[in-house]
Amino acid sequence: MKYANVVLCTLGVLFGMSGVHAQVNVLNAKTPEDIGKKTEAQIAYDNDEPLPYGYVDERDVLWSRTTWEIIDLDERVNFPLYYPIDTNNIGSDRRSLYDVLVRAIKDGEIEDVYTDSYFTEKRTLDDISASLVYRDTTDLGIEQYNAEGFVDREYIREFTLDAGDIEEWRIRGYWYVDKRQGELKYRLLGLCPVAGEARSKAFEDTGVDSKVELFWIWFPGARDVLHNAKAFNRKNTSQPISYDHLLNSRRFNAVIYKEDNVQGDRSVNAYINDNALMQLLESERIKEGIRNIEIDLWNY
């Protein structure tokens, strides 16, 4: 019994360490400095690629429906997309989804950045920076400029959006029935962070609320970046899950706010006004209709 207790306590400590550090080489480290250093075998094992999508011929699509959804980051199940919000945390290799995408855009790893969910107009890094960073001159700076013609940096305020400012994610996806395999499938097409612009942080005391879609990412073009970025796996901290896997497997809760329709893809709140409960019920009705497509497929 004593031996069993020792074993259980040891396993508990090890699992606790892996949960705190979320790093590799914990069990083989001879010094604390060795924690997080991967061996050559581990590096070779991690040097893989995201699971490729299978080819789907247009003739194999029996039925399809495009939906737009909101992922509310206040919901506990969606926390892996939000945390960690401390982007300067050097004790962990995990980053929030927003920080992963913004860094990849700045480094040129992601080039498929667009203005809206229809992916018709590309955005440059300068275009995005206008929403992510806001600079303002204080009253003393304005007085200095009027008197001397220039402003010292100390009189310039800079406000930058970070991971903690993101309120929700919006995604666009494609539901379809593959008649060859006879099943309903989902393909994520795009995702978008939603927050108040950086300018709203400067005027937060005035009640300015300007929540906007910052940019849209073409998801298939960002899969390599998202595959290498890891999210927290609450069920097993020794096996972190990639953002690519998390999003493709729909390990989140979302509410449909729009579907393709004859009225020009109008949103739910366009025909159900000022009634959040009825809007939620309408979203569930759309979801249920999509689920029933696969069920009705096998009715004889």
Steps between C-alpha positions, in 0.01 A plus 500: 500500500783739587671430168176567311456828682855605412441417134172694492658802670791492256267487201297784646810717534614422147158575351490820704840608366395430142183701556691799639790509257332338198851429372691203372790306650366536856564136590850482350630841610810488721469868587207744482674667206457180297121523519357605165805391296402249234725217388578443134250213494228723644575775248480250214174361640346848529609598149177381341224663299127545553283215383416584135142532388381235261404603150126553457362521149217746444286214369537322834335785692137397531397793722675801654439796728731787599473632856655782699541447875607692812735341753445686827823506700310549827389136481721262693515243221655765274775602744775308310452751214540795737771414752778571572448875461847580638695512174824571686479178700833326439420212735282327242510441125122539473348808340145617452348451156500876437868535588592204277324650197624857548860386538472282191357793300783730612760232417350442155401140572133580434422707193134413443351782708174657385255777582185287525380141508455484123876530445472748214736776622839434655636702790863597550688520828471879494122473460475270799732715712255788473252294703752336733699808606377852584725794580377815670669827600441633850401861570859581598618352173259719303626807685860401424418449133334842475797666668797305362368311196577150631383262772717299738423129517407526867193700398376236256270230636490165322222245540541150356249218484618181662358154559308613807295747294350238268134447586397237247597314185288478190537208264365409160455135415359271235272208586458241227387145442758279332292255299794265447542450874139575583567733792473863603832683520624845598781707351618816677570779251584811699533649845500854632586661837248753627582777747475870555750692290816623671347849487225388736762425770597866496141613548368221722386751763271672248304184431613463138416149381635414157519120491610405149632211297875559499585275204403172339746213456463242223521194723644244254794736438574530872490131590879458513533784751208378709630144495826608663322710764369305798191562708430377850354150525299496822452122485871416470762769551779270380344498152427859390270535203582714199271786402458335161368183665287693749325704230461220246349269760269782622603479864320822580149633538367742240174671412392541138434863418464468122446245224496527123148584388301663223492835684869563438632301795319719750585440864264370765480835681388661175163325515479440877558832674556574869430148619810304598305192602321471165829557318655213696204277424529588131866403508410166656230450235761545226735256675226243537409532132861426404517197731175363361642499147724206588224322692253540214764371259452148639120499520338255261 
